[in-house]
Amino acid sequence: MAYSFGKVPNDFSATNINTGGIVTTDLSTSISSITDLPVGIASNVIYINPLTGVLSRDVPGGPTGSTGATGATGATGATGATGATGATGATGATGATGATGATGATGATGATGSTGATGATGATGATGATGPTGVTGRTGATGATGATGATGYTGPPGATSLTGLTDVSISGATGPYKDILSYNGTLWTNTPFKNFVPYGEIYYDPAVNTGYSRTVAVAGTYYPVDVTSTLNTLSNLFTSPAGGVLQYTGTPTINCKITCTVSVACGTNTQNIYTRLYKDPGTGTYSAISGSQSRMANRSASASIFSNCTSDALIDMKTNDKIKLYITNVSGTATLVIGTLNMYIFGIPQ
């Protein structure tokens, strides 16, 4: 009979255990006796206690081993059968009323009712317009002549006839002018209308006069435009004592409209050019006329491409007052070339 020893600490396998209790192993280990072997489940398995050396058929009671690792989660079971349908819930709240539907088509016109009874007679209308006047009857017979009336009131004496008037016709006037009759309280005079219209004009044309360039030493400082100008022969009560100047020579103070247009070019582009009218009241010093400033922006670098700039003013002028145009370059000191100039003054006696 052979026995197998369980796997306990320091256990070993023994064979040829004889009936005399002698165990022979390949380790030359001997056990003197085996007594009171308890009967276990397996009759051919014995265990030996490594501390006491006692053999038994039951596993010696050793310390409890550590808990093994948790096994993997098993597969999910099949889905159970669908449960029975629950009871019907309570009826929900009534929804909002829907939008009003479109108006249906108009039904057919009903049959015409019977004619009602005749209404009461209306009020009498207003009186119509008066008819045309009848034909005038024949003129009656002329009555007898009445008595002569009393003599009327004698009127004041008539005005004294004109005295000292040398010519009441307009035959002596020239051009478009007509004569004007004037009375100084004692004497009537006949004066051509031309003498009452102060007018002056000068112009500069480089095709006739020498070309003109205005040097600007300080940017923004105004300098006179001293062009070689020509006085218009139709000028009246105005003269031009110097180039670019109009001077009033009349006696009464007059209110004048002054306009001066000049064409300017510059060899440098993007230059801001200003013009302004100046007045000399007979002192030899010119002062700027308020409100007469005008400006233009030169956009070409060519000294042969000109742009116009106009200054005007409304002022009073007395005898010997002078008007001249001044110009400046506020962007720099580039020289300004004058192409044309035209200045005219129209006055009205006060």
Secondary structure by P-SEA (a helix, b strand, c coil): cbbbbccccbbbbbccccccccccccccccccccccccccccccbbbbccccccccccccccccccccccccccccccccccccccccccccccccccccccccccccccccccccccccccccccccccccccccccccccccccccccccccccccccccccccccccccccccbbbbbbbcccbbbbbbccccbbbbbbbcccccccbbbbbbccccbbbbccccccccccccccccccccbbbbccccbbbbbbbbbbbbbbcccbbbbbbbbbbcccccbbbbccccbbbbbbccccccbbbbbbbcbbbbbcccccccccccccccccbbbbcbbbbbbbbbcc
